[in-house]
Amino acid sequence: MKHAIFAALALALASAMAPAPAEAKGCLKGALVGGVAGHYAGHHGVVGAIGGCIVGRHLANERAKQQAAPPAPPAHGEPAPKPNG
């Protein structure tokens, strides 16, 4: 019974942190990996899944920022990149 209450509380907390399903990029993969790791590291699969979801979302957001950022201009003294074509 104690685990069911904890799981329900964790699910409610996770759903409150992810307001839109479209922003779940990275969460599912991270939750899967974190849940398995948490289970094997002391039967804390739910805690591992929540942590994995948070880390997965963070990494996906960082990757999206890097892809959206314009390329940095060359530093002074460095040759400009040659155009392909």
N, C-alpha and C positions, 0 to 999 in steps of 0.2 A: 504494500500500500504506500509506503514511504517513497519508493521509486516512482510510482505512478504520479504522485503529487509533484515530485521533483521534475519529472519529464513534462508534465503539463505546464508547470511554471517556466521551464526552459523553452518550451515551444511558444508560449505566450510572449516571452521576452524576445525570442528570435523573430517572431512575426512583427513585433513592435519596432524592431530595429530595421526591418526591411519593408518600407512602406509600399513599394511598388514591385510587382513581380518582374517587370522588365529590368530592374536593377539587380537581379540575382546572379549576374555574371560572376563566375568564380566561386560562388557560395556553395553550389551543389558539389562540385569537385572537392573543394576544401572540406566540406562537412563529411563527405564520404571518407576521405583520407584521415581526417581528424577523429572521426568516430571509430574507425578500425584501430588507429594508434591508441586512442583512449581506452578502448576495450582491452587491448593487450597490455596496457600499462596500468592495470589495477582496476579493471571493470568500471571505467569512467567514460563510457562511450558517448553519453549525451553531452558531457562537458567537453570532450574532445571534438564532437561534431559542431558545437557552438563556436569553440575556438577556431576550428578549421574553416568554418564559414566566414568568420570575421577576417582571418588572415587571407583567405581566398579572395574576398571582396576587395581588400586593401591592395593586393597584388594586381588584380584585374583593373582597378582604378589607376594605379601607377602606370601600368602598361598602356592604358588608353590615353593618359596624359602624354606619355612619351611619343606615341604615334601621332597625336594631334599637334604636338609642338613643331613649329617650323624649324628647319635645319639652322644651326648656328652659323653666322658668317665666319669666314676664315680669319684667323688672327693676323695681326700685322706682320708682314714678312713671309707669310705662307702663300704659296700659289693657289689661285682659285681652282676648284675642281673643274675638269674638262667635261663639257656636255657630251652625253652619249648620243651617237647617231651618226 
